[in-house]
Amino acid sequence: MKRKDVREWVSKWDIDAVILIYNLLLKRKDELETEDEIMLMEETKKEIRRRVYARNFK
């Protein structure tokens, strides 16, 4: 997976889904083994920040 593809994929999700996936990955943080899992966690975290930041400026 490429980071750009993951970012586009995550940006299409509902915010509740983004938060859910991030929390599930956060619980498994010690067990994350693949680069894809780590990249997905990083991109969900960034997406949450982007949406919070965008909401504050509406």
VOKELO-829556 format. One record per residue: residue number from 1; x negated, z, y negated of N, C-alpha, C, O in turn. Coordinates in steps of 0.1 Angstrom, whole numbers, plus 5000, padded with zeros to 4 digits. Example, Ala and Ser with C-alpha at 12.3 -4.5 7.8 and 13.67 -1.06 7.14 Angstrom:
% VOKELO-829556
+-----+------+------+------+-------+-------+-------+------+------+------+------+------+------+
!  nr ! n.c1 ! n.c3 ! n.c2 ! ca.c1 ! ca.c3 ! ca.c2 ! c.c1 ! c.c3 ! c.c2 ! o.c1 ! o.c3 ! o.c2 !
+-----+------+------+------+-------+-------+-------+------+------+------+------+------+------+
!   1 ! 4868 ! 5078 ! 5057 !  4877 !  5078 !  5045 ! 4868 ! 5078 ! 5033 ! 4858 ! 5085 ! 5033 !
!   2 ! 4872 ! 5071 ! 5022 !  4863 !  5071 !  5011 ! 4871 ! 5079 ! 5000 ! 4866 ! 5080 ! 4989 !
+-----+------+------+------+-------+-------+-------+------+------+------+------+------+------+
***
This chain:
% VOKELO-829556
+-----+------+------+------+-------+-------+-------+------+------+------+------+------+------+
!  nr ! n.c1 ! n.c3 ! n.c2 ! ca.c1 ! ca.c3 ! ca.c2 ! c.c1 ! c.c3 ! c.c2 ! o.c1 ! o.c3 ! o.c2 !
+-----+------+------+------+-------+-------+-------+------+------+------+------+------+------+
!   1 ! 4992 ! 5000 ! 5012 !  5000 !  5000 !  5000 ! 4991 ! 5000 ! 4988 ! 4981 ! 5006 ! 4987 !
!   2 ! 4996 ! 4993 ! 4977 !  4989 !  4993 !  4965 ! 4996 ! 5003 ! 4955 ! 5008 ! 5004 ! 4956 !
!   3 ! 4988 ! 5009 ! 4947 !  4994 !  5019 !  4937 ! 5005 ! 5013 ! 4929 ! 5015 ! 5019 ! 4926 !
!   4 ! 5003 ! 5000 ! 4924 !  5013 !  4994 !  4916 ! 5026 ! 4992 ! 4923 ! 5037 ! 4994 ! 4917 !
!   5 ! 5025 ! 4988 ! 4936 !  5037 !  4987 !  4944 ! 5044 ! 5000 ! 4946 ! 5057 ! 5001 ! 4945 !
!   6 ! 5037 ! 5011 ! 4948 !  5043 !  5024 !  4950 ! 5049 ! 5028 ! 4937 ! 5060 ! 5034 ! 4937 !
!   7 ! 5043 ! 5026 ! 4926 !  5048 !  5030 !  4913 ! 5061 ! 5023 ! 4910 ! 5071 ! 5029 ! 4905 !
!   8 ! 5062 ! 5010 ! 4913 !  5074 !  5002 !  4911 ! 5085 ! 5007 ! 4920 ! 5097 ! 5008 ! 4916 !
!   9 ! 5082 ! 5010 ! 4932 !  5091 !  5015 !  4942 ! 5097 ! 5028 ! 4938 ! 5109 ! 5030 ! 4939 !
!  10 ! 5089 ! 5037 ! 4934 !  5093 !  5051 !  4930 ! 5102 ! 5050 ! 4917 ! 5111 ! 5058 ! 4916 !
!  11 ! 5098 ! 5041 ! 4908 !  5106 !  5040 !  4895 ! 5120 ! 5036 ! 4897 ! 5128 ! 5038 ! 4888 !
!  12 ! 5124 ! 5030 ! 4908 !  5137 !  5026 !  4911 ! 5146 ! 5037 ! 4917 ! 5158 ! 5036 ! 4917 !
!  13 ! 5140 ! 5048 ! 4921 !  5147 !  5059 !  4926 ! 5155 ! 5067 ! 4916 ! 5151 ! 5068 ! 4904 !
!  14 ! 5165 ! 5074 ! 4920 !  5172 !  5084 !  4912 ! 5163 ! 5096 ! 4910 ! 5155 ! 5099 ! 4919 !
!  15 ! 5163 ! 5103 ! 4899 !  5154 !  5114 !  4896 ! 5155 ! 5125 ! 4907 ! 5145 ! 5131 ! 4910 !
!  16 ! 5167 ! 5127 ! 4912 !  5169 !  5137 !  4923 ! 5161 ! 5133 ! 4935 ! 5155 ! 5142 ! 4941 !
!  17 ! 5161 ! 5121 ! 4938 !  5153 !  5116 !  4950 ! 5138 ! 5118 ! 4947 ! 5131 ! 5122 ! 4956 !
!  18 ! 5134 ! 5115 ! 4935 !  5119 !  5116 !  4932 ! 5115 ! 5131 ! 4933 ! 5105 ! 5134 ! 4939 !
!  19 ! 5123 ! 5140 ! 4928 !  5120 !  5154 !  4929 ! 5120 ! 5159 ! 4943 ! 5112 ! 5167 ! 4947 !
!  20 ! 5130 ! 5154 ! 4951 !  5131 !  5158 !  4965 ! 5118 ! 5154 ! 4973 ! 5112 ! 5162 ! 4980 !
!  21 ! 5115 ! 5141 ! 4971 !  5103 !  5136 !  4978 ! 5090 ! 5144 ! 4974 ! 5082 ! 5147 ! 4982 !
!  22 ! 5089 ! 5146 ! 4961 !  5077 !  5153 !  4956 ! 5077 ! 5167 ! 4962 ! 5066 ! 5172 ! 4967 !
!  23 ! 5088 ! 5174 ! 4963 !  5088 !  5188 !  4968 ! 5085 ! 5188 ! 4983 ! 5078 ! 5197 ! 4988 !
!  24 ! 5090 ! 5178 ! 4990 !  5087 !  5177 !  5005 ! 5072 ! 5174 ! 5007 ! 5066 ! 5180 ! 5015 !
!  25 ! 5066 ! 5166 ! 4999 !  5052 !  5163 !  5000 ! 5044 ! 5175 ! 4995 ! 5033 ! 5178 ! 5001 !
!  26 ! 5049 ! 5182 ! 4985 !  5041 !  5194 !  4981 ! 5041 ! 5205 ! 4991 ! 5031 ! 5212 ! 4993 !
!  27 ! 5051 ! 5206 ! 4999 !  5051 !  5216 !  5010 ! 5041 ! 5212 ! 5021 ! 5036 ! 5221 ! 5028 !
!  28 ! 5039 ! 5199 ! 5022 !  5029 !  5194 !  5032 ! 5016 ! 5192 ! 5027 ! 5007 ! 5186 ! 5034 !
!  29 ! 5013 ! 5196 ! 5015 !  5001 !  5193 !  5008 ! 4988 ! 5195 ! 5016 ! 4979 ! 5187 ! 5016 !
!  30 ! 4988 ! 5206 ! 5023 !  4976 !  5209 !  5031 ! 4975 ! 5200 ! 5043 ! 4964 ! 5198 ! 5049 !
!  31 ! 4986 ! 5194 ! 5047 !  4986 !  5185 !  5059 ! 4985 ! 5170 ! 5055 ! 4984 ! 5162 ! 5064 !
!  32 ! 4985 ! 5167 ! 5042 !  4984 !  5153 !  5039 ! 4971 ! 5147 ! 5044 ! 4960 ! 5152 ! 5040 !
!  33 ! 4973 ! 5136 ! 5051 !  4961 !  5130 !  5057 ! 4958 ! 5116 ! 5052 ! 4946 ! 5113 ! 5050 !
!  34 ! 4968 ! 5108 ! 5051 !  4966 !  5094 !  5047 ! 4965 ! 5092 ! 5032 ! 4971 ! 5100 ! 5024 !
!  35 ! 4959 ! 5082 ! 5028 !  4958 !  5078 !  5014 ! 4971 ! 5075 ! 5009 ! 4974 ! 5078 ! 4997 !
!  36 ! 4980 ! 5069 ! 5017 !  4993 !  5065 !  5013 ! 5002 ! 5077 ! 5009 ! 5009 ! 5077 ! 4999 !
!  37 ! 5001 ! 5088 ! 5017 !  5008 !  5100 !  5014 ! 5003 ! 5107 ! 5001 ! 5011 ! 5111 ! 4993 !
!  38 ! 4990 ! 5107 ! 4999 !  4985 !  5113 !  4987 ! 4989 ! 5104 ! 4975 ! 4992 ! 5110 ! 4965 !
!  39 ! 4988 ! 5091 ! 4976 !  4992 !  5082 !  4965 ! 5007 ! 5084 ! 4962 ! 5010 ! 5084 ! 4950 !
!  40 ! 5015 ! 5085 ! 4972 !  5029 !  5087 !  4970 ! 5032 ! 5100 ! 4962 ! 5040 ! 5100 ! 4953 !
!  41 ! 5025 ! 5110 ! 4966 !  5027 !  5123 !  4959 ! 5022 ! 5122 ! 4945 ! 5029 ! 5127 ! 4936 !
!  42 ! 5011 ! 5116 ! 4942 !  5006 !  5114 !  4928 ! 5016 ! 5106 ! 4920 ! 5019 ! 5109 ! 4909 !
!  43 ! 5021 ! 5095 ! 4926 !  5030 !  5087 !  4918 ! 5044 ! 5093 ! 4916 ! 5050 ! 5091 ! 4905 !
!  44 ! 5049 ! 5101 ! 4925 !  5062 !  5108 !  4923 ! 5060 ! 5119 ! 4912 ! 5068 ! 5121 ! 4903 !
!  45 ! 5048 ! 5125 ! 4912 !  5045 !  5135 !  4901 ! 5045 ! 5128 ! 4887 ! 5050 ! 5133 ! 4878 !
!  46 ! 5038 ! 5116 ! 4887 !  5037 !  5109 !  4874 ! 5051 ! 5104 ! 4870 ! 5054 ! 5104 ! 4858 !
!  47 ! 5060 ! 5100 ! 4879 !  5073 !  5095 !  4876 ! 5082 ! 5106 ! 4870 ! 5089 ! 5104 ! 4861 !
!  48 ! 5080 ! 5118 ! 4876 !  5088 !  5130 !  4870 ! 5083 ! 5132 ! 4856 ! 5092 ! 5134 ! 4847 !
!  49 ! 5070 ! 5132 ! 4854 !  5065 !  5134 !  4840 ! 5070 ! 5123 ! 4831 ! 5074 ! 5126 ! 4819 !
!  50 ! 5070 ! 5110 ! 4835 !  5074 !  5099 !  4827 ! 5089 ! 5101 ! 4823 ! 5093 ! 5099 ! 4811 !
!  51 ! 5097 ! 5105 ! 4832 !  5112 !  5106 !  4829 ! 5115 ! 5118 ! 4820 ! 5123 ! 5118 ! 4812 !
!  52 ! 5107 ! 5129 ! 4822 !  5109 !  5141 !  4814 ! 5105 ! 5137 ! 4799 ! 5111 ! 5141 ! 4790 !
!  53 ! 5094 ! 5131 ! 4798 !  5088 !  5126 !  4785 ! 5098 ! 5117 ! 4778 ! 5101 ! 5118 ! 4766 !
!  54 ! 5104 ! 5107 ! 4786 !  5113 !  5098 !  4780 ! 5126 ! 5105 ! 4776 ! 5132 ! 5101 ! 4766 !
!  55 ! 5130 ! 5115 ! 4783 !  5143 !  5122 !  4780 ! 5141 ! 5130 ! 4767 ! 5150 ! 5131 ! 4760 !
!  56 ! 5129 ! 5135 ! 4765 !  5126 !  5143 !  4753 ! 5127 ! 5135 ! 4740 ! 5129 ! 5141 ! 4729 !
!  57 ! 5125 ! 5122 ! 4742 !  5125 !  5114 !  4730 ! 5138 ! 5106 ! 4728 ! 5138 ! 5097 ! 4719 !
!  58 ! 5148 ! 5109 ! 4736 !  5161 !  5102 !  4734 ! 5169 ! 5108 ! 4723 ! 5180 ! 5104 ! 4720 !
+-----+------+------+------+-------+-------+-------+------+------+------+------+------+------+
***
